[in-house]
Amino acid sequence: MKKEIPMFATSGRTAPKMRHNRRANAAHGNHFCDRDRMRDCVPLARVEQGKTVKLVCLDAGRHLASRLAALGMFPGAEVEVIQNSNHGPVIISLTGTRFVLGRGEAGKIYVKYTS
């Protein structure tokens, strides 16, 4: 029998057992995406260097979505691609601050070109 680890050292309460349900987790993963929004979108990883794009949606899990939200990347944000050599990281500028995203992260961010 496994010993339960107390959640709080001072109380007798224990951490709840986690249930892994892929269908439920998938529903929480796509925070901003739906098929109508993604119609004319491209992944940020495919945007050429020097182009300015508008963030449309994220096809990301909770961890990446919260990280991007902390950086200020919300739908409607204007992003300029500083460097994208089609391999390695993508360097972007958002509100005058440069950020480095891995290629996998950039592939989960869908954008539209601004005119």
TAJO-V767324 format. One record per residue. N is the residue number from 1. PHI is phi in degrees with one decimal (999 if undefined). OMEGA is omega in radians with two decimals (NA if undefined). BURIAL is # if it has 24 or more other ideal C-beta (glycine too) atoms within 12 Angstrom, else .. Layout:
N PHI OMEGA BURIAL
N PHI OMEGA BURIAL
This chain:
1 999 -3.13 .
2 -76.8 3.08 .
3 -86.2 3.13 .
4 -79.5 -3.12 .
5 -91.0 3.13 .
6 -63.6 3.12 .
7 -72.5 3.14 .
8 -117.8 -3.04 .
9 -63.2 -3.06 .
10 -88.0 -3.10 .
11 -105.0 3.13 .
12 -90.1 -3.12 .
13 -70.3 3.13 .
14 -115.2 3.14 .
15 -69.1 3.11 .
16 -68.2 3.10 .
17 -73.9 -3.10 .
18 -85.8 3.06 .
19 -105.3 3.14 .
20 -101.3 -3.13 .
21 -128.5 -3.06 .
22 -59.9 -3.12 .
23 -63.9 3.12 .
24 -67.1 3.13 .
25 -66.3 3.12 .
26 -64.5 3.12 .
27 -65.4 3.13 .
28 -83.6 -3.05 .
29 -69.9 -3.09 .
30 -86.3 -3.06 .
31 -69.8 -3.01 #
32 -122.4 -2.97 #
33 -90.0 2.87 #
34 -147.2 -3.01 .
35 -64.2 3.14 .
36 -66.2 -3.14 .
37 -71.7 -3.04 .
38 -87.1 -3.04 .
39 -57.2 -3.08 .
40 -110.1 -3.04 .
41 -99.7 3.02 #
42 -129.6 3.06 #
43 -67.8 3.13 #
44 -59.5 3.14 #
45 -65.6 -3.13 #
46 -98.3 -3.10 .
47 -77.4 -3.11 #
48 -73.4 3.13 .
49 -61.0 3.09 .
50 90.7 -3.12 .
51 -86.8 3.04 #
52 -108.6 -3.09 .
53 -131.0 3.13 #
54 -113.8 -3.14 #
55 -68.4 -3.13 #
56 -106.1 -3.12 #
57 -158.5 3.11 #
58 -117.8 3.03 #
59 -109.4 -2.97 #
60 -131.0 3.06 #
61 -76.9 -3.09 .
62 -62.2 -3.07 .
63 -63.0 -3.14 .
64 -66.8 3.14 #
65 -62.0 3.13 #
66 -71.6 3.10 .
67 -64.7 3.14 .
68 -67.7 3.09 #
69 -65.3 3.10 .
70 -66.1 3.09 .
71 -80.2 -3.13 #
72 97.5 -3.13 .
73 -91.1 3.10 #
74 -119.9 3.07 .
75 -55.2 -3.12 #
76 100.8 -3.13 .
77 -71.8 3.10 #
78 -88.3 -3.09 #
79 -126.0 3.05 #
80 -106.5 3.12 #
81 -86.3 -3.11 #
82 -83.5 -3.13 #
83 -144.2 3.05 .
84 -151.7 -3.10 #
85 -102.6 3.13 .
86 62.5 2.92 .
87 -156.6 -3.09 .
88 83.4 -3.05 .
89 -72.4 3.08 .
90 -109.3 3.11 #
91 -102.7 -3.10 #
92 -124.0 3.04 #
93 -121.8 3.14 #
94 -132.2 -3.09 #
95 50.9 3.08 .
96 82.3 3.13 .
97 -111.0 3.14 .
98 -90.4 3.10 .
99 -130.5 3.08 #
100 -111.0 3.10 .
101 -117.8 3.02 #
102 -68.2 -3.11 .
103 -60.9 3.11 .
104 -65.5 3.09 .
105 -65.3 -3.13 #
106 -64.9 3.12 #
107 -73.2 3.13 #
108 -98.4 3.12 #
109 -107.0 -3.10 #
110 -103.5 -3.03 #
111 -132.9 3.00 #
112 -122.6 3.08 #
113 -70.6 3.02 .
114 -87.6 -3.04 .
115 -43.5 NA .
